[in-house]
Amino acid sequence: MATVTEAGKGEAEWEVKIPEKKLKDRLFYENLKAMVIDTQMCSRCLTCVSICPSELIVNEEDIVDFPNYEEKCLDCGACVRVCPRYDYKPKSGLGDYIEFTAGKSKRFKGQDGAMGTEFIFSAIDMGLIDRGLFVDRDEQWRTSVFHVRGKEQLEKLPLGGTKYVFADILPELKKAVMFSKVGVGVVGTPCMVSGVRKLQEEYPVFREKVKLVVGLFCTENFHYNEVSKYLIEKGVDFSKLIKTDIMKGKFVATMTDEEVKFKVSQLTSILPSGCNVCTDFTAVESDVSVGSVGSVAGFSTTVVRTEVAKEIWDYIKKMGNAEVGEGKVEELDFLINHKKEREKNIKQ
Amino acid sequence: MKKVGTPEYDLSDKLKYHISALSTAAKEMALPLNITTHYPRERKRQPDCFRGYMLFDPERCISCFQCSFVCPANAIWMKDAPSGRYYPTVDYGKCIFCHFCIDSCPGGALRTTKIHDVAYKTMDEMFTSTEEMIEPPEIIREDEGVVDYVIDKEDLSLKRTKEKDELIVDIEPSQGVPMVSVCVDRGSCLACKVCDMICESGAVSSVVEEATMTVKMAIDAEKCTGCGLCVKECSMQILRLVRK
């Protein structure tokens, strides 16, 4: 509870600017639906779901939905204020960076996520943040988000392992921001990174609390229901599945007794429409991007973009928590261009 | 370090204490002192504010949920009344009689009684609905007198009076600390107007100005009862209760 001295800081009267409606005389949600969801532009980053004071949800078909919105929508405009695709300015390329390098975490095992985990944990060790958000999975490879507050939680949790499935990180981010006293660190795909930046642009509380945003290299990501159905058809048994990976244009699902391989291009049938208009491969808006492309096997390419990330990277090197390798910028060009080509899919 | 030993008495001290003990024994033989209350034929007189069975006044209730929020035993459950408002119900199977609810009630809708001896036949009966809390429960009394413990210099004695103690007393409702809701981070306000909708006293106002595309939010400190409903409902958690 606030004390008397804090009373001076409080406001009894204030003004809030709301955005212009593109469709006049309609609810903001109807605007969002017409401009983003129905036009297949939605990346399902869930920034809108995280900020909605009412009941904006994700339905069973993995689409952002608002049942009974005529009654329940408060028409505050928060969803269109934060949606990265409402007024879409596609970003592409490698973006600005301070250091292009590669690393291999000594503390964490796994694929590219291990380097992201290393960044979050080092930031916790430095006292820069007191909460980190990670994506976990169950036996059926369904994703869930958990909050990490210290090293002691490490041993209990199966971290790492690429899932290729969207996780509901941003709705959890809001909770983390409310609970956090120091700051929050988060790992996400480029669309989620854009969502976080949009939240920070609009609301000071996110600007103040979200200290570290780790972006992952991403060509595309899948919705759980669709990808699980597809993989079962291909003969993947989730109970035996150890890891999934995309290597040399092939999707590889490693199980305890066998391996299922097929060309990534076959997955285009279940490619989410939101990924179809995404041109950002390297998460240009993040503090630091990590991914496997551009470095030798076992290492993760690490693109340090901001001072905060640089500080953490120096700390990681100082503490010897990661082996430092070499990153090759030119190896990224193919995928950067591959994603840039999707620009033509964007209808204005 | 100082060692503490047994006190040393001389002969005159020993004699004095022995005589005192003998005289007490003689006094008890002649006039035995009994400090046991003969309940239920008589009751001990309790202070007016002694924590007991609770009564509820819906007229004063502002449906702020403070009682159920503060209850450490989770005994208070807010239920919707036909009037569309929420009123408390108490599960006496859980209640620990701390009366934090009464102390924190901003409107003074809850008050205590001196009823401490309550009997129920089943666990379900211990769940007390709002209606049951408005009127005092049926009281069966066999007592004809009250006892007061009198502490004089040397002893505790009992004073018996032939009268019935009033179990339901009129106590001034607690005034509480006058609080007011303020916004501590207006930049993070969504203008979702939930605070305006939830406010019972009409202290929060939100006006949409179509021309400039702004929402004017305001909290009237005069009207605000400090119930904290808006503070709890605010989706961005940017409202705080501060002293008026």
Interface residues (C-beta under 8 A of the other chain):
Chain A: M1 A2 T3 V4 E6 A7 K9 G10 E11 A12 E13 W14 E15 V16 K17 I18 P19 E20 I51 P53 S54 L74 C76 G77 A78 M178 Y203 P204 V205 F206
Chain B: V182 C183 V184 D185 R186 G187 S188 C189 L190 A191 C192 K193 V194 V208 M213 T214 V215 K216 M217 A218 I219 D220 A221 S235 M236 Q237 I238 R240 L241 V242 R243
